[in-house]
Amino acid sequence: MKLMEEGLLLRIFIGEADTYAGKPLYEQIVRKAKELNLAGATVLRGIMGFGAHSRVHTARFLRLSEDMPLVIEIVDSREYIDLLLPFLEEVVGEGMITLEKVQIVQYGQHRKGRER
């Protein structure tokens, strides 16, 4: 079955070295999204980038930077994304969060336990 609905794409831009409560921030965000029953989350590691401080991070040559740029992407309904935003406001000290309207095309069955 093919289902279409309007949703939001949440992107969180942080650094790999960012932490919260002594653990990697990206792990804490993904765990919180799972705890809130969001549809899913993907962490993407960049090979090069720079942020607010204009310091370039790169994986070039034989060394791997320990602070590569990360993007966490989550697509879900506004209702579910809104559940995560207060946590993000608390834990993302430096970084950027974007929201974009998207059309979700989902194939298969809806997950159980998602009704609010």
Contact map, one row per residue, 1 for C-alpha under 8 A:
11100000000000000000000000000000000000000000000000000000000000000000000000000000000000000000000000000000001110000000
11110000000000000000000000000000000000000000000000000000000000000000000000000000000000000000000000000000111100000000
11111000000000000000000000000000000000000000000000000000000000000000000000000000000000000000000000000001111000000000
01111100000000000000000000000000000000000000000000000000000000000000000000000000000000000000000000000011110000000000
00111110000000000000000000000000000000000000000000000000000000000000000000000000000000000000000000000011100000000000
00011111000000000000000000000000000000000000000000000000000000000000000000001000000000000000000000001111000000000000
00001111100000000000000000000000000000000000000000000000000000000000000000111100000000000000000000001111000000000000
00000111110000000000000000000000000000000000000000000000000000000000000000111100100000000000000000111100000000000000
00000011111000000000000000000000000000000000000000000000000000000000000011110000000000000000000001111100000000000000
00000001111100000000000000000000000000000000000000000000000000000000000111100000100000000000000011110000000000000000
00000000111110000000000000000000000000000000000000000000000000000000001111000000000000000000000011100000000000000000
00000000011111000000000000000000000000000000000000000000000000000000011110000000000000000000001111000000000000000000
00000000001111100000000000000000000000000000000000000000000000000000111100000000000000000000001110000000000000000000
00000000000111110100000001000000000000000000000000000000000000000000111000000000000000000001011100000000000000000000
00000000000011111100000000000000000000000000000000000000000000000011110000000000000000000000001000000000000000000000
00000000000001111100000111000000000000000000000000000000000000000111110000000000000000000000000000000000000000000000
00000000000000111110000110000000000000000000000000000000000000000111000000000000000000000000000000000000000000000000
00000000000001111111000111000000000000000000000000000000000000000010000000000000000000000000000000000000000000000000
00000000000000001111111111000000000000000000000000000000000000000000000000000000000000000000000000000000000000000000
00000000000000000111111110010000000000000000000000000000000000000000000000000000000000000010000000000000000000000000
00000000000000000011111000000000000000000000000000000000000000000000000000000000000000000000000000000000000000000000
00000000000000000011111100000000000000000000000000000000000000000000000000000000000000000000000000000000000000000000
00000000000000000011111110110000000000000000000000000000000000000000000000000000000000000000000000000000000000000000
00000000000000011111011111110000000000000000000000000000000000000000000000000000000000000000000000000000000000000000
00000000000000011111001111111000000000000000000000000000000000000000000000000000000000000011000000000000000000000000
00000000000001010110000111111100000000000010000000000000000000000000010100000000000000000000000000000000000000000000
00000000000000000000001111111110000000000000000000000000000000000000000000000000000000000000000000000000000000000000
00000000000000000001001111111111000000000000000000000000000000000000000000000000000000000000000000000000000000000000
00000000000000000000000011111111100000000000000000000000000000000000000000000000000000010000000000000000000000000000
00000000000000000000000001111111110000001100000000000000000000000000000000000000000000000000000000000000000000000000
00000000000000000000000000111111111000000000000000000000000000000000000000000000000000000000000000000000000000000000
00000000000000000000000000011111111100000000000000000000000000000000000000000000000100000000000000000000000000000000
00000000000000000000000000001111111111011000000000000000000000000000000000000000000100000000000000000000000000000000
00000000000000000000000000000111111111110000000000000000000000000000000000000000000000000000000000000000000000000000
00000000000000000000000000000011111111000000000000000000000000000000000000000000000000000000000000000000000000000000
00000000000000000000000000000001111111000000000000000000000000000000000000000001001100000000000000000000000000000000
00000000000000000000000000000000111111100000000000000000000000000000000000000001000000000000000000000000000000000100
00000000000000000000000000000000111111111000000000000000000000000000000000010001100000000000000000000000000000000000
00000000000000000000000000000000010011111000000000000000000000000000000001110000000000000000000000000000000000000000
00000000000000000000000000000000110001111100000000000000000000000000000001100000000000000000000000000000000000000000
00000000000000000000000000000100100001111110000000000000000000000000000111100000000000000000000000000000000000000000
00000000000000000000000000000100000000011111000000000000000000000000000111000000000000000000000000000000000000000000
00000000000000000000000001000000000000001111100000000000000000000000011110000000000000000000000000000000000000000000
00000000000000000000000000000000000000000111110000000000000000000000011110000000000000000000000000000000000000000000
00000000000000000000000000000000000000000011111000000000000000000001111000000000000000000000000000000000000000000000
00000000000000000000000000000000000000000001111110000000000000000001111000000000000000000000000000000000000000000000
00000000000000000000000000000000000000000000111110000000111000000001100000000000000000000000000000000000000000000000
00000000000000000000000000000000000000000000011111000001111000000001100000000000000000000000000000000000000000000000
00000000000000000000000000000000000000000000011111100001110000000001100000000000000000000000000000000000000000000000
00000000000000000000000000000000000000000000000111111111100000000000100000000000000000000000000000000000000000000000
00000000000000000000000000000000000000000000000011111111000000000000000000000000000000000000001000000000000000000000
00000000000000000000000000000000000000000000000001111100000000000000000000000000000000000000001000000000000000000000
00000000000000000000000000000000000000000000000001111110000000000000000000000000000000000000000000000000000000000000
00000000000000000000000000000000000000000000000001111111000000000000000000000000000000000000000000000000000000000000
00000000000000000000000000000000000000000000000001101111100000000000000000000000000000000000000000000000000000000000
00000000000000000000000000000000000000000000000111100111110000000000000000000000000000000000000000000000000000000000
00000000000000000000000000000000000000000000001111000011111000001011100000000000000000000000000000000000000000000000
00000000000000000000000000000000000000000000001110000001111100011001000000000000000000000000000000000000000000000000
00000000000000000000000000000000000000000000001100000000111111111001000000000000000000000000000000000000000000000000
00000000000000000000000000000000000000000000000000000000011111110000000000000000000000000000000000000000000000000000
00000000000000000000000000000000000000000000000000000000001111110000000000000000000000000000000000000000000000000000
00000000000000000000000000000000000000000000000000000000001111110000000000000000000000000000000000000000000000000000
00000000000000000000000000000000000000000000000000000000001111111000000000000000000000000000000000000000000000000000
00000000000000000000000000000000000000000000000000000000011111111100000000000000000000000000000000000000000000000000
00000000000000000000000000000000000000000000000000000000111000111111000000000000000000000000000000000000000000000000
00000000000000011000000000000000000000000000000000000000000000011111000000000000000000000000000000000000000000000000
00000000000000111100000000000000000000000000000000000000100000001111100000000000000000000000000000000000000000000000
00000000000000111000000000000000000000000000111110000000111000001111110000000000000000000000000000000000000000000000
00000000000011110000000000000000000000000000111111000000100000000011111000000000000000000000000000000000000000000000
00000000000111110000000001000000000000000011110000000000000000000001111100000000000000000000000000000000000000000000
00000000001111000000000000000000000000000011110000000000000000000000111110000000000000000000000000000000000000000000
00000000011110000000000001000000000000001111000000000000000000000000011111000000000000000000000000000000000000000000
00000000111100000000000000000000000000001111000000000000000000000000001111100000000000000000000000000000000000000000
00000000111000000000000000000000000000111100000000000000000000000000000111110000000000000000000000000000000000000000
00000011110000000000000000000000000000111000000000000000000000000000000011111000100000000000000000000000000000000000
00000011100000000000000000000000000001100000000000000000000000000000000001111101100000000000000000000000000000000000
00000111000000000000000000000000000000000000000000000000000000000000000000111111100000000000000000000000000000000000
00000011000000000000000000000000000000000000000000000000000000000000000000011111110000000000000000000000000000000000
00000000000000000000000000000000000000000000000000000000000000000000000000001111111000000000000000000000000000000000
00000000000000000000000000000000000111000000000000000000000000000000000000011111111100000000000000000000000000000000
00000001010000000000000000000000000001000000000000000000000000000000000000111111111110000000000000000000000000000000
00000000000000000000000000000000000000000000000000000000000000000000000000000111111111000000000000000000000000000000
00000000000000000000000000000000000100000000000000000000000000000000000000000011111111000000000000000000000000000000
00000000000000000000000000000001100100000000000000000000000000000000000000000001111111110000000000000000000000000000
00000000000000000000000000000000000000000000000000000000000000000000000000000000111111111000000000000000000000000000
00000000000000000000000000000000000000000000000000000000000000000000000000000000011111111100000000000000000000000000
00000000000000000000000000000000000000000000000000000000000000000000000000000000000111111110000000000000000000000000
00000000000000000000000000001000000000000000000000000000000000000000000000000000000111111111000000000000000000000000
00000000000000000000000000000000000000000000000000000000000000000000000000000000000011111111100000000000000000000000
00000000000000000000000000000000000000000000000000000000000000000000000000000000000001111111100000000000000000000000
00000000000000000001000010000000000000000000000000000000000000000000000000000000000000111111100000000000000000000000
00000000000001000000000010000000000000000000000000000000000000000000000000000000000000011111111000000000000000000000
00000000000000000000000000000000000000000000000000000000000000000000000000000000000000001111111000000000000000000000
00000000000001000000000000000000000000000000000000000000000000000000000000000000000000000001111100000000000000000000
00000000000111100000000000000000000000000000000000110000000000000000000000000000000000000001111110000000000000000000
00000000000111000000000000000000000000000000000000000000000000000000000000000000000000000000011111000000000000000000
00000000011110000000000000000000000000000000000000000000000000000000000000000000000000000000001111100000000000000000
00000000111100000000000000000000000000000000000000000000000000000000000000000000000000000000000111110000000000000000
00000001111000000000000000000000000000000000000000000000000000000000000000000000000000000000000011111000000000000000
00000001110000000000000000000000000000000000000000000000000000000000000000000000000000000000000001111100000000000000
00000111100000000000000000000000000000000000000000000000000000000000000000000000000000000000000000111110000000000000
00000111100000000000000000000000000000000000000000000000000000000000000000000000000000000000000000011111000000000000
00011110000000000000000000000000000000000000000000000000000000000000000000000000000000000000000000001111100000000000
00111110000000000000000000000000000000000000000000000000000000000000000000000000000000000000000000000111110000000000
01111000000000000000000000000000000000000000000000000000000000000000000000000000000000000000000000000011111000000000
01110000000000000000000000000000000000000000000000000000000000000000000000000000000000000000000000000001111100000000
11100000000000000000000000000000000000000000000000000000000000000000000000000000000000000000000000000000111110000000
11000000000000000000000000000000000000000000000000000000000000000000000000000000000000000000000000000000011111000000
10000000000000000000000000000000000000000000000000000000000000000000000000000000000000000000000000000000001111100000
00000000000000000000000000000000000000000000000000000000000000000000000000000000000000000000000000000000000111110000
00000000000000000000000000000000000000000000000000000000000000000000000000000000000000000000000000000000000011111100
00000000000000000000000000000000000000000000000000000000000000000000000000000000000000000000000000000000000001111110
00000000000000000000000000000000000000000000000000000000000000000000000000000000000000000000000000000000000000111110
00000000000000000000000000000000000010000000000000000000000000000000000000000000000000000000000000000000000000111111
00000000000000000000000000000000000000000000000000000000000000000000000000000000000000000000000000000000000000011111
00000000000000000000000000000000000000000000000000000000000000000000000000000000000000000000000000000000000000000111
